[in-house]
Amino acid sequence: MKVVAEIVAAVILLISGSYIAPKMIEKFKKESFVHIHKGLPSIEKFSRTMANE
């Protein structure tokens, strides 16, 4: 019985993942484009810190 419950849970996760994942990826792409369009912050300070270490 436990094996059946695990199989059902796996199927539910697979189906919900195939439904939710594309929407999350699309939202991530849109947010990325918005941030790129607005301009990303400079990483000059970070680069200097990494070069000195």
N, C-alpha and C positions, 0 to 999 in steps of 0.2 A: 504493500500500500504506500509506503514511503517513497518507493521508486516512482510510482505513478504520480504522486504529488510533485516530485522533483521534475519529472518530465513535463507536466502541465505548467509548472512555474517557468521552466526554460522556454516553452513555447510562447507563453504570455510575454516574457521579456523579449524574445526575438521579434514578435509581432509589434509590440509597443516600440521597440527600438527602431524598427524599420519605418515606423510612422513618425516618430519624434525626431530622430537623427537628421533627416533631410531638412526639416524646419530649423533645427538648431544650426546646421551648417549654413543655410541661407541667411539666417540672422547674423551669424558671425561674419560672413562675407560683406553684408551691408554695413555693419558697424566698422569693419576694417576700412572700407572705402570712404566712409564718413571721416574717420580719423586721418586717413591719408590726405583727403581733400582739405581738411582744416589745417593740416600741417602737424607733423610730429615734433615733439620737443627735441632739442639738440642733445646729442649724446657726447658732446665734446668733453665735458667734465668727467664723465664716466670713462671715456677713452684715455684721458690723461692719467686718471687713477690707475687704470689697468696697465698702462705703459710704465708707470713708475714702480710697480710691484714686481 
